Every structure is written in structure tokens, then in C-alpha cells.
Amino acid sequence: MKRNGDLYICNTYTGAFLRVPQAHANKIKNILRSGCDELDDTAKILANYGFLIKSNVDEFKRARILHEIKGRNPENMYLIFLVTEQCNFRCTYCYENFEKGKMSDDVIEGVIKYVEKRGPQLKNLNVHWFGGEPLLALDVIEKLSNQFLLLSEKYNFKFRAGITTNGFLLNSDTATKLLKLGVDNFQITIDGPEHIHDQTRKLVGGQGTFKRIFNNLKNLSYLEYDFQDRLP
């Protein structure tokens, strides 16, 4: 991507992120597009950060192996919960049909038993709350989180969580409650400035949502908690 003529490139495999001055942007793009036979100083930098690799390297195989290693490590568990399909928004581009309600008690008990079974092996349990709008099922989040916290103490593993929310219900009290339950990562979307956002991210009744979300975000900044930019 470009800003003020500079080029910004990101490698999602290595995590490298580089800013390329405008004067070198075209050269970098040509190298990334066509490769090169010899490594000059510029190409060496790209190679060091994983943007250039040898032609005989199977990138897809390497990514699959990495996925298998992370996914099968019994010491780490990553769980994503759709706690409800219901939502208080009706975004113009949403594909959900909002048929399902909250996670049932049977499913909740099954999840707790599963984590209990895995508990003795775990070093890290990472959870992400998703929906619909997950804050419409805050009681489910509380019930599961409290159990995960108890199990983390019992089996001495780390528990952390994040949430994808539209932010409309994320007032200071709710945010504080979530933070105490181990949720320190909040993924919230704003569709640009107010007049654009309120055209696409509307309440069920058609009202705009920008002001409420923005005020909630401002109030979050006043809380004396540490927020994380990503899960481990």
C-alpha cells in the first residue's frame, strides 16, 4: 500500500513489515513481481525478511507444516465460540440470517468438560468470542469464562480471550466485567466517518450507531487495564 508515495509491505508468514521510500518503491515492486537472479543490497534486505525466497521452496507446503505444528501442539488450545447468531445490528452487507439463539446449556457443559479433560496438558488456552453480536449472550461468556479461569488455576495454564463485537453494548461496566474475565483483546469495526458508518452499520430499527460506539471506545481509554493488540 502507498501513503505519500511510500510503499508499505507486510509478510504474513514472517511477520515482517517494511516501509519503502518512494524513490525505491518501483524497484521493490518489480523485484517482488518478477524475482531476481542476483542479490544486490536491496534484494538481500527483502530476502532477510522473507519477502524473497529461493525458487525451489514450496511455500504452500511450508505453510501447511507450520499450521500442523501449531494446530497439533497439545499444550496450546485455540477455541472460537459463536455464542449467539442474534445481532442488534442489520448491517447492509451482512450475510447472517439470525436464526440461532444463544449457545445451549448442553453445549456449554460439553465445552467445560472438554477443557477439563485437556486441562492437565495445557499451557495456554486462548478463546475468542464471536457472533452475531456476542454481547447479547454475555451470560454465556461469563459462565464459560468463570469456568475457564477456575480450570486455569486448577491445572496452572494461562487463559486469555478476545472478542469481536460491534461495540454498541460495550459500555464501561461491560468492558470492566470482560476484562476481569480475561478478555483483553477487542476487535471493533467502524465503517469510516459518521455519515458513512451510519449508512451501513444500522440498528435493527434503522438508527445510526456511530456516536454510541465512538463514546464507548473513548470510555475504554479511561479504564485502568492493559489492552492487548493481538492474541499470542
URNORJO-V80082 format. One record per residue. N is the residue number from 1. NEAR is the number of other C-alpha atoms within 10 Angstrom. Layout:
n = {N	N}
near = {NEAR	NEAR}
//
This chain:
n = {1	2	3	4	5	6	7	8	9	10	11	12	13	14	15	16	17	18	19	20	21	22	23	24	25	26	27	28	29	30	31	32	33	34	35	36	37	38	39	40	41	42	43	44	45	46	47	48	49	50	51	52	53	54	55	56	57	58	59	60	61	62	63	64	65	66	67	68	69	70	71	72	73	74	75	76	77	78	79	80	81	82	83	84	85	86	87	88	89	90	91	92	93	94	95	96	97	98	99	100	101	102	103	104	105	106	107	108	109	110	111	112	113	114	115	116	117	118	119	120	121	122	123	124	125	126	127	128	129	130	131	132	133	134	135	136	137	138	139	140	141	142	143	144	145	146	147	148	149	150	151	152	153	154	155	156	157	158	159	160	161	162	163	164	165	166	167	168	169	170	171	172	173	174	175	176	177	178	179	180	181	182	183	184	185	186	187	188	189	190	191	192	193	194	195	196	197	198	199	200	201	202	203	204	205	206	207	208	209	210	211	212	213	214	215	216	217	218	219	220	221	222	223	224	225	226	227	228	229	230	231	232}
near = {9	13	10	7	12	14	19	14	15	15	12	10	13	10	9	14	13	13	14	17	16	14	11	12	16	13	14	18	13	11	16	14	9	8	16	13	9	8	13	9	9	12	19	14	14	18	14	11	17	16	20	17	14	11	8	6	9	10	13	9	10	12	12	11	12	12	11	11	11	14	12	10	11	14	15	17	20	14	11	14	15	15	25	24	20	20	22	16	21	18	18	10	8	11	8	13	10	13	8	11	14	18	16	12	10	8	10	16	12	12	17	16	12	11	17	19	11	15	22	15	16	21	16	19	21	18	21	18	24	20	23	25	24	25	27	20	22	17	13	20	21	14	14	16	22	15	15	25	18	14	19	21	11	12	15	16	20	17	22	22	23	23	23	18	21	23	23	21	18	21	17	17	12	13	21	17	13	23	19	13	21	19	24	21	20	22	13	13	13	17	13	10	9	14	11	13	18	20	16	19	23	18	16	12	9	14	13	20	21	23	13	14	20	15	14	18	18	12	14	18	12	9	14	8	12	10	14	12	11	11	13	7}
//
